Amino acid sequence: MDIPLSTIAVVGLGTMGTGITEVLARAGREVIGIDIDESATAQAVGVFEASTARAVERGRITEEERRAMLARFRTFTDLGAAADAGLVIEVVPESYEIKQQVFRALDGIVSPTAILATGTNALSVTRLAADSTHPERVLGLHFFNPAPAMKLVEVVSSVLTAPTAVTAVTALARELGKEPVAVGDRPGFVADGLLFGYLNQAAAMYEARYASREDIDAAMRLGCGLPMGPLALLDLIGVDTARTVLEAMYAASRDRLHAPAPVLRQLSEAGLTGRKAGRGFYTYEAPGSGTVVRDALTPPADVRGGGSERTVSSVGVAGSGTMASGIAEVFAKAGYVVVLAARSQEKADAAKARVAKSLGRSVDKGRLTGEARDDALARITPAGSLDAFDEVDLAVEAVTEDLEVKRQLFAALDKVCKPGAVLATTTSSLPVVACARATTRPQDVIGMHFFNPAPAMKLVEVVRTVLTSDKVHATVREVCATIRKHPVDCGDRAGFIVNALLFPYLNNAVKMVQEHYATLDDIDAAMKLGGGYPMGPFELLDVVGLDVSLAIERVLHREFRDPGLAPAPLLEHLVAAGCLGRKTGRGFREYAARR
């Protein structure tokens, strides 16, 4: 298979096929675009002409370079045009029947040494290769949308693929300016294998009416730094496409987390397939538009309580750790009088000192004036006892994630805090109602899950129990608006929104490594480059702490009783060995000792 990949055919000129042709032509390859639909070929040319014209306007290429690129791209409606290609990339619809027809036809057209690549992200490359007269030349070449912008390319080998074909295509990907990741043949490969399970769980969460589509999407964008929320991303990918990928994944894994949520079938069969149809989880301005318009499910623009909330002017924060000091800083900067209470006056003073240091950094970076820093610090009173909470309007607990510790603290707050005070827990995984039941006023107890670091992270999950009063809920939403945080509403169940979607994804990444499917580096690269994630799953696990991650995964497994949520044994083994991540110098990776 030592054939130069200077002439490349792309079969199927939809959005992905057109993007791939542009990448190839820009890199100096002769590109043959093939589609049985003449309008598709004309549209592909138009898209390429428009994108290169924009590149000239922005000074990225010259007009001469543009003309050369356009001259390298020719379109046809007959597969016979691929006869001279050293590589053919098919990106036709995700159907075995359609793809097999293409591969059988190509067997009689191209040279025996030509490489045949499928762009599938859901179907078996091995099954497609087995139908070819030369299975050794068939592999997967999975670009990500939009192909010109996304750096990741998954190079998928079957047990039949010749190493020389893999080497040639991997070298091509690098020459195109892409980051190739070598993976084996299983549905979803690395990036989609992790991504679609997460998207499916988000769809199921929405279908169960646990949280609104807007709150689910906002939670994952603001809580995890993702470029898009999961339901908006499903609309972009195509609800029908997602369903197809999940069906293939479930057929291979039999993992209930991959069984498509019924809402995906309902939307698909109704033709509500996302942006391309003008409606999916959201409603769009027009088919193909990315502009969301209001519909019957759109919440009102004003999230405030409308006068039904209680007045909050003073806040008590219980705890002395990073989260407690961060929350105290948030409230003080927003103008609230803050009592910061710890188990001793010394610990409370140390927590205030941590706030002072954080505010000082903000001054150094020009984000805060010296006067604003001094005013915020003056509003914080450190205290060595919860007795100082006797006049606060809102008490926020931010102590260790231990239910018995929290219950004892809420019992103490119940005795100390005045009638009508709102009592909030910042737990990320424990039942809020258990804290509420430790008091004689469970209607006043609610969850306010801040994210770390609290001064920087915009998200707060507002967790109502079945006993929380409407006034308390309205009060907390009003407070969130005042401290410039984005509140999302959810019920009192394990993981709330963010952790319930994030940690099964992290657990599945561990399973991939445990099964020797892909390496840590390849998985991290795949999710950063293919999914736009700010950190790969193993980078994130080591930052969060493997012990913390394991505890959350155990809570999720215990709550939902789904076998697919059982913590990966590899994670359990690392925790048992004391490899907890960056804080111990070793987790999934090793880290230099801190000085």
N, C-alpha and C positions, 0 to 999 in steps of 0.2 A: 504493500500500500504506500509505496514511496512515490506519491504523486503530489505535485505542487497544488495548493489550494488557492490558485489565482482566479479561477472562474467558479463561482458558487451560485447554485440555483436555490431559490426560495419558493416553495409551493404553498400557496394560500396567502393572499394579500389582504387579510383583515388588519386590525390594529397592530397585532404583534408582528405579523409577517412584514408589514410595511415598515415598522420600526427596525426590524432586523436588516432589511434591505438598505435602509439609510446608514446603519452602522457599518455595513460591509462596504458600501460605495464610498463613504467618507474615508475609509481606511485603504482605499486604492484597489479594491477587488472589482473584477468584472462581475456584475450581478445580473442574473436572469430571474425576473419575477414572473411567476406563473399562477394564473387563477382562471377557472373556467368561466367566470363572470367578467365580461368586458368592462362593466362599470367599476368593478373592484380594481382592475388594472389601471383604469383612468384615474380613479381616486388616489391610488398609491402614488402615481406620478405627480398628481396635484399636491399631495401632502409633502412629497420630497421637494418639489419646486418651491413651495411656500417656506419650508423650514430652512432651506439653503439661502433663500432670499433674506430671511430674518438674520441668518448668520453673517451675510454680507453687510447688512445695515448696522449690525453691532460690531463690525470690524474683526470678526473672528476668522473669516476667510475672505479671499479676494474674489472678484467677479470671474476672473480666469479660472480659479480653483473650482468655483461653483459650476462653471460650464463643463469642466472636466469630470466632476462628480456626476452630473446629469447624463453625460455621454456614456458613463460606465453602467448605467442602469437601463436595461431593456425589458419590456414586458411582453408576455405571450399568453395565449389561452390554451396551448397544447403542451402536454408533458414532454413531447418529443424535443422541445427546445432545451431540455436539460441534458442532451446527449453528450455535450463536451464538458460538463461540469465535473470538477474533482470532488465536490461536496454538494449534496442536496439536503436542504433543511426543510422538512415538512412542518407546517403549522396550520393544518386543516382542522375542522371541528373535532372535539374529543369523543370520537367514536371508533371502536375497533374496526368496524366494517369499512368506514371511509378511509382510515389510515392504511388498512391492509390492501385495499384497492390501489392506493397510491404506490405502496411499496412493491406490489406485484407488477404493476405497470413499469415502474422504474427498473426492475430487474432486467427487462428486455430492452431498455433504452440506454442506460449509462454503461460506462466501462466497468468490467469486473473489479477493477481496483478503486473505483469511486467509493467514497464513504457516504452512507445514508444515515441521516440524523433525524430523530423525531423530536419535536418541541413539546411533547406531552408533559403534563405535570401530574397526571393521575393514572395513566394506563401503563400496563406492563411492557417495558422495552423488550424483555425476553420473549414475550408472546408475539410481538411484532417481528422480532428478528427470526423467530422460528419459522415464519411463513415465507422468509426470503430465501432465494437460492444461494445467497452468500451471507449467512447470518453473522459471520465474523466481522463484517463491515458495518453492521448496524449498531448504533448507540443513541443515547439521549443527549440533547443539547438544549437545556432549559434556560432561556433568557427570561428576564423579568420586565414587567411593564412599568414605565415606558422604556423600551429597549435602548434608545440612545442615551438615556440618563442613568439607568440602573447599572451598577458595576458588576453585579454577581452573574455568573453563568455556572450552572450545575452540569458537569460532564458525567453522564450516567452510563456505567458499563453493565452489560448483562454477563452471564457466565460464558456466553458465546463470543463476546467482543474481543477482537484482536488487540493486543497492547499497542501495536503500531498505529491503529486508528485513534485510540485514546490519546496517544502522544501527539499526533498531528493536530487533532482538534483542540487539545489543551494549549498547544503552541499558538494556534490561530486565535484563541480567546485572548491570550496575553497580547498578541499583536494588535488586537482590536481595542486594547486599553481596558479589558475586563479582568476580573479576578475569578479564575476558574476554581471550582471546588469539585473534587472527585468523590462521587458517591455510588453506592450500589443501587440495584433496581428494586425499589419498593415504592408503593403509591405515595405521592407527595414528596419523595426524596427527603432532603433535610429541611429546607425553608418552609415549603408548603406542608410538609409532614407535621411541623410544629405549629405553623400559623393556622391551618384550617381546623385543628382541634380546638384552638382558642376561639376562633370565630364561631364555631359550632356551639360552644358553651355560652358565648354571648347571646347568640340567637335563642338558645333555650332559656336563658335568664330573662330575656325580653318577653318570650312567649308565656312564661310563667307569671308575668306581670309583677316581677320582683322589683324592677326599676324601669323607668321610662327609657326610650331609645336615646334621648338627649343626655340623660344622666349617665347611662352606661358608656356612651362615647366620650363624654367630658371626663368621666372618672379615669378612663384609660389614657386619654391624652394628657391630662394634668397630673395624674398620679404616677404614670410610668414614662412620660415624655415621648409618647408615640406620635407619629405624624398624623394619624387618623384614628378615629374610634372604630371599633370592630364592625358596627352595623353600617356605618358610612363606607367602610372598606368592602364589606359584602356587596353593597350596591355598586361600587366601582368595579369590582371583579366580575360581578354578575351572579345573582342568586342561583341561577340554573347551573352555572359553571361550578360554583361552590358545592352545590348538591352532588354533581357528578364526581368531583374530586373526593368528597366525603364517602360516597357510596363505594368507590374503589378502595379507599383506605379501610373502611369497615369490613369489606369483603376479605381483605388481607389480614386485618388485626383482630376482628371480632371484639374490639374494645368499644364499649358503649359510648365512650366519649367521642368516637368517630361516627356513630350512627346519626345520620342527618336529623336535626331537629325538625319535627313535623311542619313548623312554620316555613321552612325552606321549600318543602314540597308544595304547600298551599300557595305560596307566592309564585313559585315557578309555574304551576299548572294554571294559575290565573293570568299568566303573562306579565306579572309584576316582577321583572327580573333585575331591576335596579336602574342605574342611570340610562342605560341604553334604551330602556322602555319608557323612561320618564317617571317611573314610580317603582319603588321597592319597599324598603323599610321607611324611606323618606319619599316625599313627592318633589319632583324637579320641574324647573321652568319649561323644559321641553325634552323630548327624547334625545339623549346624547349630551345634555347639559349637565354641568356640575353645580348649578345654582339651585339650592334648596328653597322651596317656597312653603308658605304656611299651609297646613291642612288641619283636619279635625283633631289630630293628635298633638299638634304643636302647643306647648304650654304658653301661658300668658307671659309677656315680656317682663312684668314686674314680679320678682320673686319674694318681695317683702311681705310681711304679715298683714298689712292693711289695717293696722290699729288694734289687732287682737292679741298682740304680744305683751309680755311683761316688760317693765322698764329695767334696764341693766346699766348701771354706772360703775359698779365695782365688781372685780373678779378675783376669786381665789384660785391659785394654782397649787396643787399638792404634788410634791415630788422634787427631787434635787438633781435629776439626770439631764442629759442633753435635750430630751423632748420637753421636759418641764420648763427648763430655762428658755428654750425656743418659743414655747407658747406664751410664757410671761412676757417675752420681748414683743411678740405680735400684739398682744393686748395693750401693753404700755405705749407702743408707738401709735396705736389707734386712739389714744386718749383716755383709756380706762384706768382707774385706780386699781392697782394690782397688789394682792398679798401673796407672797411666794413662801409657802410653808414646807418645811422638811422635818425630819425626825429630830434634828437638833439645830440650834441657832448657828452653829459652825457650818453645817451643811447648807443651810439656807443662805448664809452669807457667801459661801462658795458658789452657789447657783446664781446669785445676783452678780457676782464677779464675772461669771461666764457670760451673762447678758452684757455687762459693760464691755467685755472684750469683743463680743460680736458687734455691738454698736460702734465700737471704735474702728473696727475693720470697715464698716459701712461709711464712716466719716473719711477714712483714708482713701476709699475708692470714689469719693464724691457723691455717694448715694444719699447721704444724710448730712445735715449741718451739725456743727458742734452744739449749737443751741438746742436743736431737736433731740440730740443724744442726751444732753443733760436733763431736758424736760422728761424724757421717757424714763431715765433712771430714777428721777425724783418721784415718779409715780409708783415705783416698786418698793414695797416694804417687806424685807425678809423676816420670817418668823419661825421659831423653833417648835411650834405647836399648832395643831388645827384649831385651837381655841380662837385664834386670830380671824377665823372665818365667820365670826358671829354676825357680822353685818354685811357680808358680800351678797350680791344679787345672783351671781353665777359662780359655782364651785366646779373646777375642772380637775379631775384626777388624772395624773400622769405618772403612776408608779409602775413597778415591775409587772410583767404579764403573768401573774399568779392569781387565780380566781379567789383563793381564800384570803390573800392579802387585800385584794380589792374589796371583797365583801366586808372585811373588818373595817376598812377605811370608810366605806359608805355607811356602815352602822354608826361610825363616829361622826360623820358629816350630818347624819340625820339628827343627832343630838345637839350639835353645835350650831348649824345653820338656821337662820330665821325662817319662819313660815313663808312660803312663796318663793324661796330661792330655788333656782334651777340647779340640779346636780348632774354633772356630765362625766362620762368616762371616755378616755381616749383609746380604749382597747382596740386592737386590730383583729382579734380572733376569738375572744371570749364572749359568752352570752351577756348582753347588756341587762336582760331581765333578771339574771341572777344577782347583779349588783342592785337592781331596783328592789328586789324582794328582801334585801338586807335592811331596808328602810321601812318606815311607817307611811311613806309618801311615794309609792312607786310611780304615780302619775307625774311626778316632777323629775324623773330620771330619764336621761337620753344619752345616746352615744354621739360624741364629736371626735371622729377619728382624723386627727391631723397627720400629715405626712412629713417625714424627716428629710431635710431640715425645715422645721416649721416656718421660720421667717421667709424662706424662699419658695416653698411649695404652695401652690394656690388652692389645692383641693382640700375639702373637708367632707368626709362622709357623715351625713346626719342620719343616725340610726334610731328609728322609732321602735319601741317595743309595743306589744298589744295593750299595754297599760299607759303609755305616754299620752299626756293630754295634748289637745290641739294647740292650746296657748303656749305650752312649753316648746312644741315643735316650731310654732311661728316665731317665738322669741329667739330660738337658736338660729333660725334662718336670717332673722334681722341682724343678729350679732355678726354672723358670717359676712353679711354685706358690709357692715360697718368696718370690720377688720380687713376688708378687701380680699376675702377668700371666696372661692366658688363652691357653694354647697350642692351636694347631690343626695337625694333621698333614697334610703333603702331600708329594708326590714331587718329584724334582728336574727340573722342566721350566720353561720360560720363563714368568715372571709369577706362578708359584705360584698361589695362589687369588685374592687381591685384585686384583693388577695384570692378571691374565689376564681378569678380568671387567670391571674398571673401565675400562681404556684402550680397548678396542673401543667401548664406550659413548661415551667422550669423542671418539673418532675419528669416530663416526657423527654426533655433534652438529656437528662441524666440517664434515662433508659436507653437512649440512642448510643451513648458512650459505653454503657454497661454491656450492650449487645454487640459492640465493636462495629457498629454501622458507620460511624464517622468519628473524627477526632474532635477534641475540645476546640482547637483552633478553627477547624473547618466549620463547625456548628456556630461558633461565635461570629465568624466572618459571614456566614450565610444569613444570619438574622440581622446583622448590622447593614450589610450591603443589599440583601434581597428584601428585607422587611422594613428598613429604615429605623431599626431599634437603636437607641442611644448606646446600649451596652449589649453584648452577647449574653446568653443565659448563664454561662459559667463565670464570666466577669461579675455579673449581678449576684449570683449565689455567694461568691466569695466576699462581696461587699456586705451583703445582708447578714451573712453568717450562716453556716451550714446547720448549726444547732437551732437557730431561729427558724430557718426554712423547714427543717424537719418537724419542728413543733407545730407549725402552721399546717403542713401537709397532713400530719396525724389528726389534727382537729377537723380538717375538711373530710378526711376519710371516715372519721368517726361520725360526723354529722350526716353525710350523704350516703354512706354505706356502699359506695360504688367501687368495685374492685380496681377499676382504672385509676382511682385516686390513691391507691396504696403507695406509700413512699417507696421509691426505688431502693433496693437493697444496697446498692453502691453508696447512696447518700447515708444510709444508716451506718454502714461500715466506717465511713470517713469520720462521722461524728463520734462513734465509739472509740476510734483511734485518736481522738482529740484534734483532728484536722478540721478546724472550724472556719477557715477562710483567712482573710487578711489579718484579723485580730490575733491569730495565733501564728502567723507567718506561713501557714500552709493550709490549703483547702484543696480545690481541684488543681490549683497551681501553687508554686512556691513563691514566696515574697522575701525581699531583703529585709533584714531585721531593722526595726525603727531605732534611730539614734536618740 
